[in-house]
């Protein structure tokens, strides 16, 4: 093939390719125009529907709906706030209920313990019940139960639990100022925060009416009571002091009376024996 024929063939091939590109461009352009027309018609349809909707809707009615919607939102916000407040109140009520239930349980235990105090006239049994109340209800680890001694000016320790262990019927050689004030004036003492010169955390008098017959002192609490006394503890100590004083005095009087009665009965028996012997002679 000559050189001119090859150039003509190459030129024809390029012309064919260019025509192919032009045909593809034309087809693509036609598709774009159709899509554009479709979108334009869709937009016109939406605009028409929007205009028809606005033409059918009463502006007053629409404004009313908007106002109702706003009111409903405000009510919803108020209800949500009230719900949160009610939930907080319920939590607070639940906590108070638990605290009151705990107080009721302690008071019930104290009632049972006070019944035990007055159910016996044995002094040692009364002291044991007092110790159980101090240990289990008050939560004291170290404590002392004092009783005035009519023969001595200084009180004695009926029972207690000190750093070195249990104490029973111990005479005192001296009395600290707090205990002296409680025994003489009959006022309850609770150590204030920051006060360190007193060995007593609490000291309450044992009174029968207005007469002070002894005292209960708490010098150390158990580990679970490290936060100190609660409101119910003050009530328990006050009630315990009243019941313990009466129980101790009653049991001691009964014990003395019983000893005297036995002495008198023994003396009467001796008199009867002596009379019987004298009659036989």
Phi, psi and omega in degrees: 000137183287168182295320180293324180293321179295318180297320180295321180294319180293320180295322179294320180296317181294323178297319178298317180297318180297319178296322178297317178297319179297319178297317179296318178298320179296316181296319180295320179295319179297321178296317178299319180295320178295317180295320178297318179296320180295316179295321179296320179293322178296318179297317178298322178296316179297317179298320179296315179297321179296316179295320178295322179296313179295327180289329180277337185271133178279123180304322179296316179297320179296317178297323178296318178297320179295320178295317179297321178297318179295318178297319179297321177297317179297317178297320179297318178296319178295317179296321178296318178295319179294322178297316178297318179296317179297321179296319177295319179296321179296319178296317179296319178297319179297318179295317179294323179297317179298317180296316180294320178298320178296319178296317179298320178297317179295319179294323177296317177298321178294322178298315179297317181294320179294325175297319178294325179299318185267001181271355181226150175246017176270117184303319182293323178292322177298316179297320179298320179294318178300318179295320178298320179294315180298319183285309189275323183266318180278328181083036180270137175266322177233132186202167178214139175249112183261151176221135177295144178251120182296330183276332182242152179286335181269143178285168176243157175268109177295314182202158179179173178225106181256186179300332183263000178124193182295150178230136179223131173046059181255129177278144181260144177266339177204161182231134181287162184300323182296311180297321178300315181294320180295317182290327184272321184260345178070027180257140179287139179241133171231129182291129180279159181296132181094346178276123186236356184272359180252135178282349184265130166281321177209145177214117183239137182285150171262112185237141169249106192059245181257359182269125177275121182250351181178198181200157173241126180241136175244123184250344179204138179260160175292165185301322183286357178247029183296336180286353177101190183285145174260175180299320180293331178296320178298318179294318180297318179297319180296313179294319180298317181300317181295311182290321182295320180299311180298316181295319180294314181296316181297315182293321179293318178297317179296318180297317179294316180298318180296320178295318179296319180298318178295322178297315180296318179297320177296320179295320179296319178299319178297319179298319180295321179295318179295321179293321179295319179295319181293324179292326181289332179284000000 
